[in-house]
Amino acid sequence: MDKHTEVNGKLNAGAVKGAVTVPLSFVRCNVERQDLYSVCPGVPAVDALNQASCILHSVRSALEDAGMAELIVTPSQAWLLHMAVESAKAAIDSVAEGLEKAR
């Protein structure tokens, strides 16, 4: 550990640490049902939730357009929307687990 890291560690030792994401795998991809994607640990909860909100906003907009017949959703596009929802759900679930661990 270098001097700078040691000093910063001491300065931040009493700081309140906010909730962060925990590692969480999602999207099973083969007959062995292996997880393909993962939420990275240590991302501030607020950042992960903001990203999930942006993803869900985009999905909602596309589904509203489809519901109003302004957009025809192809099977390929439906799969993309599904994957976007999976990503947002994983981020939210990861934050929820991080909050539980922070208690």
N, C-alpha and C positions, 0 to 999 in steps of 0.2 A: 504494500500500500504506500503510495507516495504521500508527501507532506500535504499537498493540496486536498487529496481525498480524505486524509485523516482529519484535517481542520474542518472541512465541510461536514463530515460525519458528526463531529462534536457539535457544530453549530446547529445542525438539523435534528439532533438526538431528541430534543424535547418538542419538536414540531408535531402538530396534529397531522396524521397521515389520513388522507381521504381514501375512500373505497376505490379499489382497482379491479380490473378483470382478472379472472382465473383462467387457466387453460381449459378449453372446452372444445371437444371435437364434434363435428357434425357432418352430415351427408355421407351415408354409407354407400359404397360404390360397387361391390362385387358379391359373389356367392358367399365369401367369408364374412361379409358385412363389415369390412374394414372402413374406418373413418377416413375420409379424404381431406377434409378441411378442418381448420382449428382456429379458435379465437386465441390470440396471443395473450399471455399473462402480463399484468403490470400496467395496462393502459388505464389512465384515469377514467373512472366510471362516467363522468360527465361527457368525456370525449366519445366513449363507446355508445352512450345513449344518444348523443347528437348524431352520430353516424347511422345508428339504427333508425332514428327519426327521419333522416334524409332518405334512406332506402324506402321506408314505408310510405313517405310522401310520394315518391316516384311511382311506386306500385299502385297507390290509391288513385293517382292521376290517370294512369293507364287504364285501370279498371273502370273509372268513371267514364272515360272516353269510350270504352267498349260497351258499357251499359247504355250510353246515349247513342250507340250505333255510329259514333264518329271514328271508331277504330275497330277493325276486325282482328281479333286475336287468333293468330295461327297456333297450332300445337307447339311450334318452336318458341313462339313468344310466351305462351302459357308456361312452358318449362322455365324460361328465363324469369318470369314473375315468381314462380314457385321457388326458384333458387334464391332470389332476392329476399323473399319472406323468410326462408331458412336462415340466411345470413343475419338478418335483423333479429330473428328469434334467438339465435345463438349468442349474439352480442348482449341482448337483454338478459338471457339466462345466466351468462357469465358474470354480468354485473350483479345480478341477484345473489349468486353464490359468493361473490366477493363481499357483498354487504353482510351476508350471514357470517362470513369468516371474520369480518371487522368488528362484529359485536363483542 
